[in-house]
Amino acid sequence: MNKGKYVFSQVISVLDPNDFKKCVDRYKGNYKVLDFT
């Protein structure tokens, strides 16, 4: 069982949300994403 933080959550925690959204838009990160829950 994982007791620490995942690598992705550690990387995202240091990024500004606006910068992350810019990267998603630039590299089409939401391509074929229907829903995120």
N, CA and C atoms as a LAMMPS dump frame, in Angstrom:
ITEM: TIMESTEP
0
ITEM: NUMBER OF ATOMS
111
ITEM: BOX BOUNDS ff ff ff
-5.0000000000000000e+02 5.0000000000000000e+02
-5.0000000000000000e+02 5.0000000000000000e+02
-5.0000000000000000e+02 5.0000000000000000e+02
ITEM: ATOMS id mol type element x y z
1 1 1 N 0.844 -1.174 0
2 1 2 C 0 0 0
3 1 3 C 0.893 1.242 0
4 2 1 N 0.538 2.194 -0.828
5 2 2 C 1.309 3.43 -0.934
6 2 3 C 0.985 4.343 0.245
7 3 1 N 2.012 4.787 0.932
8 3 2 C 1.806 5.694 2.068
9 3 3 C 2.288 7.108 1.771
10 4 1 N 2.948 7.291 0.635
11 4 2 C 3.456 8.608 0.272
12 4 3 C 2.656 9.207 -0.867
13 5 1 N 3.183 10.306 -1.403
14 5 2 C 2.536 10.961 -2.531
15 5 3 C 3.062 10.358 -3.829
16 6 1 N 2.189 10.287 -4.822
17 6 2 C 2.603 9.822 -6.134
18 6 3 C 3.513 10.858 -6.787
19 7 1 N 4.333 10.409 -7.73
20 7 2 C 5.286 11.295 -8.399
21 7 3 C 4.547 12.415 -9.126
22 8 1 N 3.459 12.075 -9.819
23 8 2 C 2.71 13.087 -10.56
24 8 3 C 2.195 14.178 -9.625
25 9 1 N 1.685 13.81 -8.462
26 9 2 C 1.172 14.817 -7.532
27 9 3 C 2.292 15.684 -6.972
28 10 1 N 3.493 15.128 -6.833
29 10 2 C 4.632 15.912 -6.369
30 10 3 C 5.05 16.928 -7.421
31 11 1 N 5.043 16.523 -8.684
32 11 2 C 5.419 17.436 -9.768
33 11 3 C 4.387 18.547 -9.9
34 12 1 N 3.118 18.188 -9.855
35 12 2 C 2.05 19.168 -10.018
36 12 3 C 2.022 20.166 -8.862
37 13 1 N 2.418 19.742 -7.68
38 13 2 C 2.35 20.633 -6.519
39 13 3 C 3.292 21.831 -6.64
40 14 1 N 4.355 21.728 -7.431
41 14 2 C 5.285 22.851 -7.58
42 14 3 C 4.958 23.721 -8.79
43 15 1 N 4.041 23.279 -9.642
44 15 2 C 3.665 24.055 -10.817
45 15 3 C 2.509 24.995 -10.507
46 16 1 N 2.537 26.139 -11.162
47 16 2 C 1.419 27.066 -11.093
48 16 3 C 0.268 26.481 -11.919
49 17 1 N -0.964 26.506 -11.421
50 17 2 C -2.082 25.93 -12.178
51 17 3 C -2.242 26.529 -13.572
52 18 1 N -1.958 27.814 -13.724
53 18 2 C -2.071 28.436 -15.044
54 18 3 C -1.009 27.902 -15.997
55 19 1 N 0.206 27.684 -15.5
56 19 2 C 1.261 27.116 -16.341
57 19 3 C 0.91 25.694 -16.762
58 20 1 N 0.333 24.929 -15.841
59 20 2 C -0.07 23.564 -16.173
60 20 3 C -1.149 23.572 -17.253
61 21 1 N -2.122 24.477 -17.143
62 21 2 C -3.179 24.561 -18.15
63 21 3 C -2.61 24.965 -19.503
64 22 1 N -1.625 25.872 -19.504
65 22 2 C -0.987 26.264 -20.761
66 22 3 C -0.32 25.066 -21.429
67 23 1 N 0.349 24.227 -20.632
68 23 2 C 1 23.034 -21.176
69 23 3 C -0.027 22.051 -21.725
70 24 1 N -1.124 21.885 -21.01
71 24 2 C -2.183 20.981 -21.471
72 24 3 C -2.743 21.476 -22.796
73 25 1 N -2.987 22.775 -22.894
74 25 2 C -3.515 23.346 -24.132
75 25 3 C -2.5 23.252 -25.266
76 26 1 N -1.237 23.533 -24.979
77 26 2 C -0.202 23.534 -26.006
78 26 3 C 0.006 22.149 -26.608
79 27 1 N 0.03 21.131 -25.756
80 27 2 C 0.326 19.776 -26.221
81 27 3 C -0.921 18.913 -26.373
82 28 1 N -2.094 19.562 -26.364
83 28 2 C -3.376 18.877 -26.554
84 28 3 C -3.535 17.712 -25.577
85 29 1 N -3.297 18.012 -24.301
86 29 2 C -3.356 16.988 -23.26
87 29 3 C -4.752 16.477 -22.965
88 30 1 N -5.781 17.201 -23.396
89 30 2 C -7.152 16.755 -23.159
90 30 3 C -7.741 16.037 -24.366
91 31 1 N -6.895 15.663 -25.32
92 31 2 C -7.368 14.966 -26.506
93 31 3 C -8 13.64 -26.104
94 32 1 N -9.226 13.448 -26.495
95 32 2 C -10.016 12.236 -26.23
96 32 3 C -10.34 12.016 -24.756
97 33 1 N -10.25 13.041 -23.944
98 33 2 C -10.653 12.916 -22.541
99 33 3 C -12.142 13.229 -22.465
100 34 1 N -12.917 12.272 -21.988
101 34 2 C -14.354 12.473 -21.891
102 34 3 C -14.752 13.041 -20.534
103 35 1 N -14.168 12.512 -19.463
104 35 2 C -14.539 12.955 -18.128
105 35 3 C -13.409 12.627 -17.172
106 36 1 N -13.215 13.485 -16.202
107 36 2 C -12.203 13.248 -15.174
108 36 3 C -12.879 13.375 -13.824
109 37 1 N -12.893 12.279 -13.086
110 37 2 C -13.568 12.311 -11.783
111 37 3 C -12.634 11.885 -10.69
